Amino acid sequence: MGQLNELQIRSAKPRDREYLLADGDGLYLRVRPSAKVWVYRFKRAGKECKLSLGHYPAVSLAAARKLAGAEAEKISGGVDPRVARREEAERVRVLHLNTFERTARAWHAQARKDREWSDGYAGKVIRHLEIHIFPWLGSYSVETIAPTELVRCLHRIKERGHLETAQRVREAVLHVYQYAVDVGALEPSKNFVNSRTGGLPAPRSRHYAAITDPEELGRLLRDIAAYRGNVVTRAALRLSPMLFQRPGQLRLAHWEDIDFDRMLWRCPPEKMKMREWQKRDSRTKAHLVPLPVQAMDILEDLLPLTGPTGPIFKSMAKRSEATRYMSDNTINAALRALGYDTQEQMTGHGFRATARTLIRELLGWDREVIERHLAHVSDEELGGSYDRAVHLDQRRRMSQAWADLLDDLMDGKEVLPAPAADLRRPRPAARSMPR
């Protein structure tokens, strides 16, 4: 059969199954029901191989013959066209990562997918790079950036008093450089970024400000009781020390999460602090929070205002679906309005430390029960995998005892620490719960 011509190619009709039209010298036109594709066929190590050269008519007959000729030259030179094509694709891909910013964005997209980052965390990571690195180094090739240039960027952050941010930016840059090595955009010997790059000191560990003195806590509780701000904010303030759950968890609570009959608050995984894949895992159970009598009273008072469905702590200045919850800064703003320094004295998150300390010292409850109430996993070996106890009955009694203790502290009563011998035996609650 002679060589193909344009008329033969255009008039070739699709059949039920694809078929080949030979042009000669290994070039064929594969006619498929949906398309016509140029194919170059050759033998390598005794086996027949095929290489696609593109679709017709985007690749004309003349262009296809030229491409087939180029592949034939490679074979005559001892080069496998398939290997050459992969190498060229890799070269083009690496060439695309020719600046630090492009490499960083490619790493970020891959890390976001692989590590299942939340939108908030992913946005924070890339924003740090956009603010602190890209303006100075973003347009340079990764391998041409000098160590001193990166160090200057990190020290610029540190000198503004943001040491922790500098540490996080360095960690992100470290991952970018390792990614560049992994994808072949940087030789391993040129990767100078490590955990010591920049000579940054370790950031000082600061715990959330929290009151752990019973007398001071009693004073705070009296101040909260006298709060005359928004009624929803006041309810959240009163519940914060009583339930000692995370502020974000509290503000996102819905009325549908409250079981009034069982006096129980069910916190769905998506509203808890955990990794995104855990939130989406159907096996992840909700965190159960027993509600003492005092908490039930507060919720029942609030029910006519924001219930019976939707957010418990609605924003009274709701403008859209995104602002239907009270702000994540509401509790701290209310504490500041009461005269408390949220950096040094008391913060919304600090109520967890307050409860954890005083329940242990004054009520003598077992540490493991308290940790479960805080939604912390067991710290025993393999505890996160095998220890799934929730201690609900014990936590129910503990919650009521703690709420009663808070009442006593607010009333100015003296509370004595639990005897050391009773450390694992809960002290009887001051009042009994209704059945």
PyMOL commands that set and color helices and strands:
alter all, ss='L'
color gray80, all
select helices_A, chain A and resi 6-11+61-76+81-96+100-114+119-132+134-137+142-144+147-159+163-182+188-190+214-225+231-243+247-251+255-257+269-271+276-280+293-306+321-323+330-337+350-363+367-373+383-386+392-410+420-422
alter helices_A, ss='H'
color red, helices_A
select strands_A, chain A and resi 19-24+27-31+36-44+47-56+258-259+264-267+287-290
alter strands_A, ss='S'
color yellow, strands_A
deselect
rebuild
show_as cartoon
